[in-house]
Every structure is written in C-alpha cells, then in structure tokens.
Amino acid sequence: MLHLLESFCAAAETGSLSKAAEALHLSQPAITRQIKSLEAQLGAVLLNRTPQGVELTPAGQAVLPHARAALAAVAACRHAAAQASGTGPGRLRIAAGMMITLYTLPPVIAAFRAAYPSIPVDLLPGHHQDVLEQLIEYKADVAFIASDVSAPETKAIRLFSDPLLLVSHPQSEPVERLADLEGRTLLVLHPRAGMRQEVERALAEHRVTCRLVEHPTVETIKTAVMLQMGVAILPASAVREDVRAGRLAARPIADWPGSSRTVRAFVRAEGTLPEQVRAFIHMVKQHYRES
C-alpha cells in the first residue's frame, strides 16, 4: 500500500494529478489508477476532480495526516536500519529558510565540502513551516530556521543571534529608531515570512504607523532601498556585504533593544545524530563565533 499512499499524498499536496505524476516520475494514468485502488481499499472517495485540478473530500482530509504519518514511519524505519547497519546514504540533506539559505549557509557549506569531499550536500530551501515538515518526514537530516517555531517531534539547538538593523540608502536621512518610520515607506516581505510577522508586532507595540510595501525577496528589498524607494528592517547577515561595499547603510534599532533573530538547528527528537549532521552544526557555530 506504500506506493498508493505516496501517490495520494503527492496529489493532495500539489492539487494536481499531472504534477503528482511528475514528482513521482510516473504517468498520470498510473497515478489515477493507484488513487482509485486506494479508494477501493478504504471504501471512500478521497479526491474530487475540479477545473483547477483535484481537491480533498472530507474523507480525504481525514485520511491525509495518517497517510503522511505512515510514510514518515516508513522513512524512519529505513533511516534507523541504515544507521544501525552502517549502510546509510552518506549524504547531508539540509532544509533551511530562504534568508538562511542565501546568506548564512553558503560559506559553511563550502567549508564542509572542502573538509568532507566524499559527502554530497543537498540544500532544500523553503518557508519555515515547510522546512520543519521536511525534517519530520525524513526528507531532510537537519533544518535551519530563524523563526520562532517548534514541534514535539524535534529538538532545537541554538546557534547564534542575527541582529536586526534599520537599512537605508547611504545618502538619505539616517533612520535609527522605529519611531523614525512614522509616515514613511517600509519595504517588507510577504505576510507568511517570519521576518514580516516580527516587524509588524514591533511596529504595533511601538504604535508606529507606516506604509508597508511588499516585496517577494530580500534581494528586491535591498535593490529598492538602493533606489531610495523606502527603508527596511533586515538581519545583519543579509546586508553585511552591501554595507561594506557602501551600497547600503545599516544601523541598530535604538528603541528596539536586543532586536535580533535567533538561528537554530532543528533535528529529530528520536534516534542518534548522524555524524555528518553533528559536524555541520559544529561548523556553523564555529564560523559565526569567529565572524
């Protein structure tokens, strides 16, 4: 039944039989047959076809978390067997939030590859909740997240603090406090981003009203600041090189003391930590202790 559950989960998560087939390297008729077989075994319709793709029925919504848990349990069995027998894949799969992927991990990955050239490294970027799910479902060996998240199946290892800074054009009027943002344009990420949520909470607590202009990435925000289209609040790691090059100015937030993001490594709560994960976490700590 395992391959039937895989097909069902893929279709449910993508909302499309064709995308599910592509993800599993199968034909669409094969995916359709497998889902119909699963429905026959369970005695319930799990998916309805719509003009936009497929959607879960009430029965499908009830079955989906159990299907995911079953797949995760199988992955856990494989992982435990590989560890115990010493026949593990010998690769390092890292899931990480987008800013950590872009600005925190690259130098450490380069150092890890130099130290362990025989261990392939897979980097899986995504939204922080998706990243945590990849770890729980055994699709990743370790997750690096700066948002305040938690899950009972995981444990967090604190790595370092990444200060939040007010970022502006070098020739514009200095911005040093949240209060200075009153009535100004603040460039922000999409609402799901943990960074956006932290900034909005701080503005509300300080009773600051400003115009929020949404951008898809940190890079587009930095470009907009360079064009004097507004100011931003960003982690030090994201602007370090631009400040050194004189493209941006960045200052600590005077009326938001201690403002920072805590970067943590998340690992699964059960089992032993693979040696390559232990080594990589140590290298992250060492790199940012020295920088």
Legacy VTK file of the C-alpha trace (Angstrom):
# vtk DataFile Version 3.0
C-alpha trace
ASCII
DATASET POLYDATA
POINTS 291 float
0.000 0.000 0.000
3.013 2.309 0.400
3.101 3.427 -3.249
-0.655 4.102 -3.130
-0.209 6.402 -0.121
2.679 8.177 -1.855
0.518 8.892 -4.894
-2.388 10.108 -2.763
-0.167 12.451 -0.705
1.516 13.821 -3.821
-1.831 14.573 -5.461
-3.209 16.140 -2.272
-0.145 18.330 -1.745
0.178 19.524 -5.365
-3.555 19.731 -6.086
-2.865 18.171 -9.459
-2.631 14.625 -10.825
-0.185 15.718 -13.525
2.105 17.455 -11.024
1.920 14.438 -8.716
2.855 12.168 -11.617
5.797 14.432 -12.481
7.008 14.481 -8.879
6.895 10.674 -8.616
8.198 10.047 -12.148
5.022 8.223 -13.139
2.417 8.676 -15.844
-0.844 10.431 -14.994
-2.910 7.288 -15.733
-0.711 5.356 -13.293
-1.325 7.940 -10.548
-5.057 7.813 -11.259
-5.119 4.000 -11.049
-3.213 3.996 -7.770
-5.528 6.531 -6.138
-8.605 4.608 -7.324
-7.059 1.440 -5.887
-6.507 3.162 -2.536
-10.080 4.488 -2.545
-11.372 0.987 -3.266
-9.374 -0.479 -0.376
-10.574 2.223 2.024
-14.136 2.266 0.734
-14.222 6.039 0.341
-13.634 8.716 -2.296
-10.561 10.732 -1.321
-10.210 13.236 -4.174
-12.634 15.131 -6.398
-11.644 16.443 -9.817
-12.223 20.178 -10.412
-11.414 22.515 -13.332
-8.385 23.661 -11.309
-7.116 20.146 -10.514
-8.096 17.930 -7.597
-9.319 18.694 -4.087
-9.707 16.604 -0.961
-13.079 15.245 0.016
-13.957 15.139 3.737
-12.719 11.537 3.750
-9.508 12.629 2.034
-8.946 15.351 4.633
-9.363 12.770 7.387
-7.014 10.259 5.746
-4.214 12.666 4.702
-2.493 13.149 8.107
-2.499 9.379 8.676
-1.058 8.784 5.204
1.708 11.300 5.878
2.418 9.675 9.247
2.626 6.257 7.613
5.131 7.485 5.027
7.175 9.197 7.741
7.159 5.975 9.786
8.490 4.002 6.822
11.203 6.628 6.279
12.084 6.401 9.977
12.446 2.624 9.718
14.752 2.954 6.731
16.786 5.638 8.481
17.152 3.556 11.665
18.103 0.423 9.711
20.693 2.327 7.666
22.236 3.842 10.787
22.353 0.535 12.641
23.854 -1.382 9.719
26.272 1.324 8.671
24.821 1.384 5.158
23.427 4.906 5.232
23.488 7.026 2.068
26.365 9.139 3.338
24.812 12.416 2.192
23.773 15.514 4.079
20.285 16.891 3.359
19.822 20.407 4.716
16.459 22.184 4.818
16.548 25.910 5.561
14.557 29.120 5.466
15.191 31.362 2.473
17.335 34.003 4.202
19.437 31.363 5.914
19.820 29.586 2.566
21.009 32.768 0.854
23.115 34.490 3.494
24.034 32.112 6.332
24.817 28.666 4.970
26.843 29.173 1.751
30.268 29.753 3.395
29.695 26.854 5.799
28.621 24.508 3.005
31.780 25.451 1.087
33.930 24.685 4.153
32.072 21.407 4.769
32.571 20.264 1.176
36.279 21.035 1.444
36.556 19.073 4.710
34.306 16.168 3.614
34.545 15.927 -0.189
33.018 12.431 -0.256
29.726 13.549 1.369
27.226 15.099 -1.090
25.242 18.062 0.263
21.614 18.689 -0.760
20.163 22.112 0.127
16.353 22.323 0.370
15.145 25.935 0.805
11.591 26.865 1.738
9.157 28.545 4.105
9.973 27.815 7.749
6.947 25.551 8.338
7.643 23.589 5.165
11.267 23.235 6.221
10.238 21.786 9.572
7.908 19.306 7.864
10.745 18.134 5.597
12.730 17.259 8.720
9.818 15.498 10.423
9.041 13.499 7.273
12.687 12.357 6.915
13.203 14.320 3.699
15.968 16.304 5.432
18.564 15.439 8.072
18.680 18.872 9.707
16.713 22.114 9.413
17.972 25.660 9.984
15.294 28.196 10.928
15.344 31.724 12.382
11.605 31.991 13.079
10.045 31.034 16.421
8.666 27.591 15.578
8.573 24.276 17.396
7.268 20.728 17.012
7.215 17.897 19.565
8.969 15.572 17.107
12.028 17.848 17.008
14.559 19.481 19.280
16.254 22.836 18.674
19.931 23.703 19.033
20.634 27.424 19.420
23.432 28.571 17.121
23.782 32.373 17.112
21.878 35.665 17.094
21.496 37.666 13.883
20.832 41.349 14.813
18.023 43.217 13.082
19.071 46.536 11.557
17.375 49.562 10.039
18.561 49.681 6.444
18.539 52.818 4.296
20.314 54.483 1.380
23.766 55.792 2.434
22.915 59.343 1.322
19.422 59.514 2.796
18.423 60.879 6.186
19.614 58.447 8.915
16.983 56.124 10.341
17.857 54.888 13.829
14.564 54.148 15.612
11.241 52.533 14.872
9.719 55.912 15.719
11.610 57.386 12.741
9.482 55.183 10.460
6.291 57.079 11.272
4.639 58.014 7.962
7.474 56.558 5.892
7.598 53.659 3.425
8.851 50.393 4.913
9.741 47.607 2.484
8.695 44.177 3.788
8.439 40.517 2.765
5.195 38.576 2.175
2.880 38.022 5.197
3.878 34.348 5.689
7.501 35.281 6.291
8.510 35.067 9.946
10.511 38.267 9.497
7.411 40.198 8.383
5.444 38.990 11.390
8.174 40.065 13.829
8.391 43.532 12.268
4.627 44.057 12.336
4.474 43.058 16.021
7.236 45.541 16.864
5.526 48.356 14.961
2.240 47.664 16.755
3.931 47.565 20.168
5.640 50.904 19.473
2.448 52.362 17.941
4.236 53.281 14.729
2.152 53.748 11.586
3.978 53.488 8.282
3.256 52.415 4.714
4.167 48.761 4.162
5.214 47.904 0.609
5.551 44.183 -0.055
8.442 42.619 -1.984
8.965 38.952 -2.901
12.583 38.603 -1.745
15.255 40.262 0.381
17.243 40.988 -2.791
14.386 43.020 -4.298
14.009 44.867 -0.996
17.715 45.765 -0.983
17.547 46.940 -4.597
14.538 49.132 -3.782
16.389 50.678 -0.816
19.364 51.409 -3.093
16.921 53.202 -5.427
15.651 55.226 -2.418
12.160 53.742 -2.673
11.954 53.204 1.088
13.739 51.745 4.087
13.783 48.236 5.520
14.428 46.147 8.621
16.717 43.228 7.766
19.102 40.837 9.533
22.765 41.839 9.625
23.709 38.701 7.672
21.584 39.839 4.709
23.219 43.267 4.319
26.770 42.754 5.583
28.419 42.742 2.151
26.313 45.643 0.842
27.222 47.803 3.850
30.920 47.003 3.385
30.665 47.995 -0.266
28.886 51.266 0.579
25.677 50.341 -1.253
23.551 50.424 1.924
23.637 51.964 5.391
22.528 49.861 8.369
22.112 50.859 11.996
20.984 49.122 15.217
17.394 49.922 16.205
17.744 52.256 19.184
14.190 51.897 20.528
14.017 48.121 19.947
16.887 46.901 22.137
18.016 43.345 21.640
16.172 43.040 18.338
17.582 40.002 16.597
16.688 36.664 15.072
17.942 33.512 16.753
19.206 30.983 14.225
18.603 27.407 15.387
19.348 23.963 14.037
16.410 21.568 14.335
16.953 17.807 14.471
14.593 14.914 15.077
13.992 14.240 18.752
14.430 10.484 18.500
17.492 8.478 17.484
21.147 9.437 17.356
22.504 12.391 15.439
24.319 11.315 12.233
27.989 12.240 12.280
27.734 14.475 9.194
24.911 16.466 10.834
26.897 16.838 14.042
29.945 18.030 12.078
27.955 20.538 10.021
26.232 22.062 13.069
29.624 22.430 14.747
30.994 24.202 11.663
28.055 26.661 11.631
28.664 27.514 15.295
32.394 27.892 14.725
32.012 30.097 11.635
29.623 32.567 13.267
31.500 32.599 16.545
34.543 33.826 14.643
32.834 36.222 12.218
LINES 1 292
291 0 1 2 3 4 5 6 7 8 9 10 11 12 13 14 15 16 17 18 19 20 21 22 23 24 25 26 27 28 29 30 31 32 33 34 35 36 37 38 39 40 41 42 43 44 45 46 47 48 49 50 51 52 53 54 55 56 57 58 59 60 61 62 63 64 65 66 67 68 69 70 71 72 73 74 75 76 77 78 79 80 81 82 83 84 85 86 87 88 89 90 91 92 93 94 95 96 97 98 99 100 101 102 103 104 105 106 107 108 109 110 111 112 113 114 115 116 117 118 119 120 121 122 123 124 125 126 127 128 129 130 131 132 133 134 135 136 137 138 139 140 141 142 143 144 145 146 147 148 149 150 151 152 153 154 155 156 157 158 159 160 161 162 163 164 165 166 167 168 169 170 171 172 173 174 175 176 177 178 179 180 181 182 183 184 185 186 187 188 189 190 191 192 193 194 195 196 197 198 199 200 201 202 203 204 205 206 207 208 209 210 211 212 213 214 215 216 217 218 219 220 221 222 223 224 225 226 227 228 229 230 231 232 233 234 235 236 237 238 239 240 241 242 243 244 245 246 247 248 249 250 251 252 253 254 255 256 257 258 259 260 261 262 263 264 265 266 267 268 269 270 271 272 273 274 275 276 277 278 279 280 281 282 283 284 285 286 287 288 289 290
